[in-house]
């Protein structure tokens, strides 16, 4: 009898410890989420607006379209398709709940022969969009770091 009660008590204690552990884990996760770049940017809606403007400015840029491969691709690849994929990618890379299902950066850009000069133009255009949306300096830098991490896979020639 006693040992049965003791056993139930021990099980109840173990269950309580396990539940407290679970609660702590989710509190920690919530804190991580709130601190993610994704949350600091305001989530998916503001990210999609920044990407929307970014794609709108790059597809009409004269310096970029002087590259015949870029010009040909932007005429056949729908801008909404690019906006969808780039939004999902940024959402995922900043710690948001999305999953990017597009091609690798190398596979998506290899045929475009993107030069260093074209990359730098893209960065100037992107910075202009960041400024338009008044993204704070720290968050701009973190976003640029993500973009920079793709440079080696995107820039194909000098
Ligand atoms: C000078 C810089 C860039 C130019 C000119 C450019 C242009 C393009 C073009 C024309 C396409 C369509 C290619 C095709 O399907 O034939 C494309 C695809 C894509 N780009 Fe870029 N891009 C640049 C940089 C970037 C950067 C920095 C990112 C993200 C960090 C990015 C993300 C993507 C994605 C996600 C796709 C779609 C991939 C897919 O179709 O699966 N691009 N880009």
Boltz pocket constraint, residues with backbone or C-beta under 6 A from the ligand:
constraints:
  - pocket:
      binder: B
      contacts: [[A, 64], [A, 69], [A, 70], [A, 73], [A, 74], [A, 77], [A, 81], [A, 82], [A, 85], [A, 86], [A, 89], [A, 101], [A, 102], [A, 103], [A, 104], [A, 108], [A, 109], [A, 112], [A, 114], [A, 115], [A, 118], [A, 119], [A, 122], [A, 146], [A, 147], [A, 150], [A, 154]]
      max_distance: 6.0
